[in-house]
Amino acid sequence: MPVITPRIEHLVDDRPSKRPKIPLDTVPRYSWRQLLLSRYHACWYHFGERLAWSRGPYRERPAEQLHNLSGIQQERMASLRRRFRVRFEQRVEQITALKQYDYLDILDQAWSAWKLPHSTGGVVQDIGSSNFWYAAVLHAFFRPTKMVGIEVEGHRMYINGYSRLDYAHGYIQDLPNTEFVVGDYACYKRPADVVTAWYPFVTPDPVLAWRMPLSVLAPRTVFSQIARNLRPHGLFIMVNQGREEAAIAAAWCEKVGLMRYGSCEVMATLRSRLPAVASWWMLSQA
Ligand SMILES: C[S@@+](CC[C@H](N)C(=O)[O-])C[C@H]1O[C@@H](n2cnc3c(N)ncnc32)[C@H](O)[C@@H]1O
């Protein structure tokens, strides 16, 4: 990967001096409701882990054509298709294809806002990939020589009896040099040129909303591992939900020795969702 010369460009002005003080070091206090829910989710999480059930790769039925799109959606998708040479609907259902175009749109909008050169190759790691439904997006955007999605709850089962791992194997089947690893990123020790994190957990409510135990809320260990895995000129790309979450995540990144070079709020053009705040980081001493 070519070396990127960083230039600081914040389109979301939440520099440390502008942010409310975020107490990262205090022991979190949870309500009884949160603790009970966490216990409940922990039972299912450990059950899934022990069972490690698999029915084999799950492949979605391709939509082939996307329906009920507005003129703006069609125009934006046509541009993404042309520039990234993708046609997600030939591999997945309409709903997944729409989500994939949306993630590609977020990366594309952020990259042009930051005026980052579009480099390809290198090792890309994605943290907390769920079932890695967006693997094709990262592959199209970064054109990596190797890509890996790491998900701590990869054995979660769906109502149809397939697991996240089964879905992930289906999504990555046609992507060269791509793997999906079930495990905790805090224990994943491999060098990376690019690390991506889409909506990493930094506050308790999203953890519980994702039906996970609060024990997985460990931003310090996860962000520290990013800083250890990143190669000297490697990039960390983070997407958060809204400015408040982005500010908390930013405080953690700074604490573990990462430096932010750009951030921006990406508006939704393809599907309705809360505004995403994207930011890019490198090691402070790079
Ligand atoms: C908010 S979800 C986002 C999922 C996915 N990135 C997306 O955009 O659809 C966060 C994900 O991170 C996973 N996760 C949390 N902590 C993790 C860790 N330490 N290592 C790997 N995955 C983790 C969770 O299980 C969950 O699937």
The ligand as a Tripos MOL2 file, in Angstrom:
@<TRIPOS>MOLECULE
LIG
   27    29     1     0     0
SMALL
NO_CHARGES

@<TRIPOS>ATOM
      1 C1        -23.1620   -2.6860   16.5340 C.3       1 LIG1
      2 S1        -22.6900   -4.2210   15.9190 S.3       1 LIG1
      3 C2        -22.1560   -3.8100   14.2660 C.3       1 LIG1
      4 C3        -22.0860   -4.9910   13.3510 C.3       1 LIG1
      5 C4        -21.5210   -4.7160   11.9690 C.3       1 LIG1
      6 N1        -20.2210   -4.0750   12.0530 N.3       1 LIG1
      7 C5        -22.4630   -3.8930   11.1150 C.2       1 LIG1
      8 O1        -22.1200   -2.7550   10.7630 O.co2     1 LIG1
      9 O2        -23.5510   -4.3990   10.7770 O.co2     1 LIG1
     10 C6        -21.1510   -4.5410   16.7490 C.3       1 LIG1
     11 C7        -20.6340   -5.9450   16.4880 C.3       1 LIG1
     12 O3        -19.3450   -6.0550   17.1050 O.3       1 LIG1
     13 C8        -19.2160   -7.3390   17.6820 C.3       1 LIG1
     14 N2        -18.1570   -7.2350   18.6920 N.ar      1 LIG1
     15 C9        -18.2060   -6.5550   19.8500 C.ar      1 LIG1
     16 N3        -17.0350   -6.6630   20.5310 N.ar      1 LIG1
     17 C10       -16.2250   -7.4370   19.7500 C.ar      1 LIG1
     18 C11       -14.8800   -7.9110   19.8920 C.ar      1 LIG1
     19 N4        -14.1720   -7.6340   20.9790 N.pl3     1 LIG1
     20 N5        -14.3530   -8.6660   18.9110 N.ar      1 LIG1
     21 C12       -15.0810   -8.9590   17.7970 C.ar      1 LIG1
     22 N6        -16.3620   -8.5650   17.6230 N.ar      1 LIG1
     23 C13       -16.9290   -7.7960   18.5620 C.ar      1 LIG1
     24 C14       -20.6030   -7.6240   18.2180 C.3       1 LIG1
     25 O4        -20.8470   -8.9760   18.4610 O.3       1 LIG1
     26 C15       -21.4860   -7.0590   17.1060 C.3       1 LIG1
     27 O5        -21.7550   -8.0260   16.1270 O.3       1 LIG1
@<TRIPOS>BOND
     1     1     2 1
     2     2     3 1
     3     2    10 1
     4     3     4 1
     5     4     5 1
     6     5     6 1
     7     5     7 1
     8     7     8 2
     9     7     9 1
    10    10    11 1
    11    11    12 1
    12    11    26 1
    13    12    13 1
    14    13    14 1
    15    13    24 1
    16    14    15 ar
    17    14    23 ar
    18    15    16 ar
    19    16    17 ar
    20    17    18 ar
    21    17    23 ar
    22    18    19 1
    23    18    20 ar
    24    20    21 ar
    25    21    22 ar
    26    22    23 ar
    27    24    25 1
    28    24    26 1
    29    26    27 1
@<TRIPOS>SUBSTRUCTURE
     1 LIG1         1 GROUP 0 **** ****
